[in-house]
Amino acid sequence: MSRPTGAGVERLALEVQLASFAGPVLTDEWAQLLEEGLGGICLFGSNLTGSLSDVADLVRAIRSCRPTALVATDEEGGDVTRLHTRSASPVPGAAVLGAVDSVALTRSVGLAVGAELASVGIDLDLGPVADVNSNPDNPVIGTRSFGADPELVARHVAAWVSGLQAAGVAACVKHFPGHGDTGQDSHLTLPVLGADASLVRGRELVPFAAAVRAGAASVMTSHILVPAVDPDLPATLSAPVLSLLRQELGYAGAIVSDALDMAGASASRGIPEAAVLALAAGCDLLCIGPDKPASLVREVQAAVVAAVGTGRLPLVRLAEAAGRAGRIGRGAGLPGMLPAPDALVTAARQACVVEGALPDLSGARVVSVETEANIAVGAGRWGLSPDEVVAAGASLPTGPVVVQVRDAHRRPEVSAALAAHPGPMVVVEWGWPGPRTGWEAAPHARICTRGNGQPSIAAVTSILREAGLHR
C-alpha cells in the first residue's frame, strides 16, 4: 500500500510549524508560506520595534495572508519581555509574584499581560514558566520561576494561566517535564535532569498537573535529558517523557516544542531531523527558532513529508498534530487592566530581601556590571539607569557605590570584584538570590530583587533613596 505524499501532506507539514523570520517586515516568501498553510509565526526581539502599533500592523499583515495563523511571543513579565525590552516589563516576573504569594495578584498580572497581547492581535503567549527552580545555579530559569517549592509554583502557574486565558490569549506552559533542577542552558547544550522518577513526579510534574487542571491551551517541552525516564533522547524527542504528560497527567491539548534550533534538540542531528523526531514523539507544533530563512521552513516541510513517505512518521500522527495545533486558536476575552502601579511597586518591594544595614549613599554612583543575559531573556533594559558600566571582573570605582549585578553567585570574577571593594557599597542583585559566594566576609549590604521589571526598578529606587541616593 503506497503512502500519501501529495499536496495534503505538504500542507500538514506546514501547519505544524511555528516559525520566525528576521526583521519587522513580512516578506513575500513568508507571505507565500502562510498562504500555503504555515501554522504560525513567533515574534522575537528582531521583529519588534518597541511600538505596539507596529506590532499590531505586523500581526495584521500575517493574518491577511492566513486568517487562522497563530501569532505567538514570549511575554512572561519580569525579565522576559518582547514588547517592552526598551523600558522593562510593566509587570513583575514570576519570582516576585511567588515571593509575595498572592494568587489574586498573580491572576491579575496574567490577565493584564493577556489583555495587552490581545490588543495587538497576539493569540499565543509562550508562558508561564512552570519550572521549579530548585537549583540556584540554574543559568536559564532562575527568576523566571515562581520559586523552589512545587506547590507554590503550582498555584501561581494555575493563577497566571487563568488570568491570561481569561483575556482570550492561549497559554503555553513551559518547559515540560521541568527545567528547574539543571545547571546548564539548553540553548547551548543538552542539560541533564538527574532526579529519579519519583522525584520527577513529586516535584517537576506538580505545576504541570496544576496547569492541566487549569485548562492550559498548550504545554511546551524542554530540551533536557531525563535518564530516569529516557536515557537516550531529550524530552522534546522522547515518547516516554511526553507520555508522562499525555497518559499520567491526562493532557489532551497541544504540545509545543521549544525552539528546535537550540543545541539541546538539534546540535547533533540538525533541525529538520529534530522536527521529525519531535512529531513522532508526540509534539504537535514545532517552534523553529528566531530569525530563520524561509528556506529552513521548506527543509523542515520536506523532511516531514519524506518521513511520512517512508513510514517513519505515520500520516495519522501528522494529521493529529496539525489538528491539535489548529485548535489552539484565539478566544473571546475579558477586558483586562494593568493592576494599579502603586500596588505592583508595593508587591515588588515586599519581594525584595535587604541584607545588612544600608550605608549613607549620599553622592553614591550607580554602577552596572555588564554580564550577558541568557538567550531567553535577551538584550533589554535591566535595573536602574547606571552612571557607569564596567565589565565583569573589572575593578569597581572607588567611593560610595551602588553596584548592580545579575547572578553574581555564578560568576567568580564578579564576586572577586565585590570582595575587593572597600566600601561603602550596596550590591543590588537582579538575578536569582543565590549565596554570597566569594564575598561572604565582605560587609556590603545587598538587595535581592528577584528579577527585573518596572515595579522592581521603582521599588529599589525607593529603598536606595531612603538611604540618601539622589535619583
SVG drawing of the C-alpha trace seen along z (x, -y; Angstrom):
<svg xmlns="http://www.w3.org/2000/svg" viewBox="-16 -64 56 66">
<polyline fill="none" stroke="black" stroke-width="0.4" points="0.0,0.0 1.5,-3.3 1.8,-6.2 0.4,-9.6 3.0,-12.2 0.9,-14.8 -0.2,-18.3 -2.3,-17.3 0.8,-16.1 2.8,-19.0 0.2,-21.4 0.1,-19.4 3.9,-19.7 3.5,-23.4 0.6,-23.6 2.7,-22.0 5.3,-24.7 5.6,-27.9 8.4,-29.7 10.0,-33.1 11.6,-35.5 14.2,-38.2 13.2,-41.9 9.9,-43.8 8.5,-43.3 6.7,-40.3 8.4,-39.5 6.8,-37.9 8.4,-34.5 7.0,-34.4 3.6,-35.5 3.7,-32.6 4.4,-30.2 1.4,-31.5 -0.9,-31.3 0.2,-27.6 -0.7,-26.8 2.2,-27.7 0.8,-27.2 2.0,-30.4 4.7,-33.0 6.5,-33.5 7.6,-37.1 11.0,-37.7 13.0,-40.8 14.2,-41.4 10.6,-41.6 9.6,-44.3 10.4,-48.0 9.2,-49.0 5.9,-50.4 2.7,-48.5 1.1,-49.9 3.9,-48.4 3.2,-45.0 -0.4,-45.3 0.4,-46.2 2.7,-43.2 0.1,-40.9 -2.5,-42.2 -0.1,-41.6 0.4,-38.0 -3.4,-37.4 -4.1,-38.9 -2.2,-36.0 -3.7,-33.4 -6.5,-34.5 -6.2,-31.4 -2.4,-31.6 -1.2,-31.6 0.9,-34.6 3.0,-33.9 5.6,-35.6 7.4,-35.2 5.8,-37.6 6.4,-36.3 6.6,-39.6 9.7,-40.5 13.0,-39.5 11.4,-38.1 9.5,-40.6 9.4,-41.1 7.0,-44.1 8.9,-46.2 12.6,-45.5 13.5,-49.2 11.6,-50.2 11.4,-46.9 8.2,-44.9 5.4,-46.9 4.6,-43.8 6.6,-41.8 8.1,-38.5 7.3,-35.1 9.9,-35.1 8.5,-38.3 4.9,-37.0 5.9,-33.8 7.6,-35.6 4.5,-37.8 2.4,-34.6 -0.9,-36.4 -2.8,-34.2 -5.2,-37.1 -2.2,-39.3 -0.7,-36.7 -4.0,-36.2 -4.4,-39.9 -0.9,-40.1 -1.7,-37.2 -4.9,-39.0 -3.1,-42.3 -0.4,-40.6 -3.1,-38.8 -5.2,-41.9 -2.1,-43.7 -1.2,-40.8 -4.8,-40.6 -4.9,-44.3 -2.2,-43.8 -3.6,-40.5 -1.2,-38.1 -3.1,-34.9 -0.5,-32.6 1.8,-33.5 4.8,-31.2 4.3,-31.3 4.1,-31.0 7.2,-29.1 6.2,-26.1 9.7,-25.0 10.5,-24.5 13.9,-26.4 15.4,-24.0 18.9,-24.6 20.1,-28.1 22.9,-27.8 20.4,-27.3 21.6,-29.6 18.4,-29.8 15.4,-29.6 16.1,-31.5 13.8,-34.4 11.5,-33.2 10.3,-30.6 7.7,-31.3 10.0,-29.6 11.6,-26.4 8.6,-24.9 6.4,-22.7 3.1,-23.5 3.8,-27.3 4.8,-27.1 1.7,-25.1 -0.8,-27.5 0.8,-30.5 1.1,-28.7 -2.6,-27.9 -3.5,-31.5 -1.4,-33.1 -2.9,-30.7 -6.4,-31.5 -5.8,-35.3 -4.0,-35.1 -6.7,-32.9 -9.5,-35.0 -8.1,-37.7 -8.6,-35.4 -4.9,-34.6 -3.7,-31.0 -1.1,-29.9 1.8,-27.7 3.1,-26.4 6.8,-25.5 9.3,-23.7 8.0,-20.1 8.8,-18.0 10.7,-20.7 14.0,-22.6 14.4,-23.9 16.9,-21.4 19.5,-21.7 22.9,-23.6 23.2,-24.1 21.3,-26.1 19.6,-24.0 20.1,-26.8 23.8,-25.9 24.0,-22.2 21.9,-19.2 21.3,-19.6 20.6,-16.5 17.9,-16.3 19.4,-13.7 16.4,-13.3 14.9,-9.8 11.5,-9.1 9.7,-9.5 11.3,-13.0 10.4,-14.0 6.8,-13.1 6.7,-14.6 8.4,-17.9 8.7,-18.6 5.3,-17.4 3.3,-19.1 3.0,-22.5 2.2,-20.9 -0.6,-18.9 -2.0,-22.2 -1.7,-23.7 -3.7,-20.8 -6.4,-21.2 -6.5,-25.0 -7.1,-24.2 -3.9,-25.4 -4.2,-25.6 -0.7,-24.2 2.4,-22.9 6.0,-23.5 8.6,-20.8 12.2,-21.2 15.4,-20.0 16.7,-18.2 17.7,-14.6 15.8,-12.8 17.6,-9.5 15.1,-8.2 12.5,-8.1 14.5,-8.0 18.3,-7.8 18.8,-8.4 16.6,-11.3 15.8,-14.8 12.3,-15.3 11.1,-17.1 12.1,-14.0 11.1,-11.4 7.8,-9.5 8.3,-8.1 8.8,-11.6 5.8,-13.1 3.7,-10.1 4.0,-11.5 2.0,-14.5 -0.4,-12.6 -1.1,-9.5 -0.2,-10.3 -1.4,-13.8 -4.2,-13.2 -3.4,-16.2 -5.4,-16.5 -4.2,-19.9 -1.4,-20.8 2.2,-20.0 4.6,-22.7 8.3,-22.1 10.8,-24.5 12.8,-26.2 14.4,-23.4 17.4,-25.5 18.6,-25.1 21.6,-22.8 19.7,-20.6 17.4,-19.5 19.4,-19.7 23.1,-20.1 23.9,-16.5 21.1,-15.9 20.0,-19.2 16.7,-21.0 14.8,-19.0 15.6,-15.7 14.8,-17.1 11.4,-18.2 10.6,-14.7 11.6,-13.1 9.6,-15.6 6.4,-14.9 6.9,-11.2 7.4,-11.5 4.1,-13.4 4.8,-17.1 2.0,-18.9 3.5,-22.3 7.2,-22.9 8.8,-26.1 11.7,-26.5 13.6,-29.5 14.2,-33.2 15.5,-34.9 15.3,-32.0 15.2,-32.0 12.1,-30.7 14.3,-28.0 14.5,-26.3 10.8,-26.1 10.9,-24.3 13.6,-22.0 11.5,-21.0 8.5,-20.6 10.4,-18.3 11.9,-16.2 8.4,-15.7 6.9,-14.8 9.7,-12.3 9.3,-10.8 5.6,-10.2 6.5,-8.7 8.9,-6.2 6.7,-5.3 9.0,-6.8 6.2,-9.3 2.7,-7.9 0.3,-10.1 -2.3,-9.8 0.2,-11.2 1.0,-14.2 -2.7,-14.9 -3.4,-14.6 -0.6,-17.1 -1.9,-19.6 -5.4,-19.2 -4.3,-20.0 -2.1,-22.9 -5.1,-24.3 -7.3,-24.2 -5.1,-26.4 -6.7,-29.5 -8.0,-32.7 -10.8,-33.0 -13.2,-35.7 -11.6,-37.6 -12.5,-39.7 -11.1,-43.3 -8.1,-43.4 -6.3,-46.3 -2.8,-46.7 -3.1,-46.5 -2.6,-49.8 1.1,-50.7 1.4,-51.5 0.2,-48.0 2.8,-46.5 5.6,-48.6 4.4,-47.6 4.5,-43.9 7.9,-44.3 9.2,-45.9 7.7,-43.2 9.6,-40.6 12.9,-42.4 15.3,-41.0 17.5,-43.6 20.6,-42.1 22.5,-44.3 22.2,-47.9 22.4,-50.2 25.2,-52.8 24.8,-56.5 24.5,-56.7 24.8,-60.5 26.9,-61.1 27.0,-57.4 27.4,-56.4 25.3,-53.6 27.5,-51.1 26.2,-48.2 28.4,-45.1 27.9,-44.1 27.2,-40.4 25.4,-38.8 21.8,-37.8 20.8,-34.3 19.3,-33.8 15.7,-33.5 16.0,-36.9 17.9,-38.6 19.0,-42.2 17.0,-44.9 16.8,-47.4 17.6,-46.0 18.0,-47.7 18.4,-51.4 20.0,-53.6 23.7,-53.5 26.2,-56.3 28.9,-53.8 29.1,-50.4 32.1,-48.1 33.0,-44.7 32.6,-41.6 35.8,-41.2 36.9,-44.8 37.8,-46.9 34.9,-48.9 35.1,-52.7 36.3,-53.9 34.0,-55.8 30.4,-55.0 28.7,-52.9 25.5,-51.0 26.7,-48.0 24.1,-46.2 24.8,-42.6 22.9,-39.6 23.5,-36.1 26.8,-37.1 27.0,-33.8 27.5,-32.1 30.3,-34.5 33.6,-34.2 35.1,-37.2 32.1,-39.4 32.3,-38.1 36.0,-38.8 35.4,-42.4 32.7,-42.8 35.0,-41.3 37.9,-43.7 35.9,-46.9 36.4,-48.6 33.0,-50.2 30.7,-51.9 28.8,-49.7 25.3,-48.3 25.0,-45.3 21.7,-45.1 21.2,-41.5 18.8,-41.5 19.1,-37.7 18.2,-34.7 19.0,-35.4 21.9,-33.0 24.5,-32.7 27.2,-35.4 29.8,-33.0 33.2,-34.6 32.4,-37.7 30.8,-36.1 33.1,-38.0 32.6,-41.4 30.4,-43.8 28.5,-45.1 24.7,-45.3 22.7,-43.5 19.3,-44.0 17.9,-40.9 15.1,-41.9 14.1,-38.5 14.1,-39.9 13.8,-42.9 10.8,-45.0 9.4,-48.5 7.8,-47.7 11.1,-46.3 13.1,-49.2 10.8,-51.6 10.9,-49.6 14.7,-49.5 14.9,-53.2 12.7,-53.9 14.8,-51.8 18.0,-53.5 16.6,-57.0 15.8,-56.3 19.5,-55.7 20.4,-59.0 20.8,-58.2 19.8,-61.1 17.7,-59.8"/>
</svg>
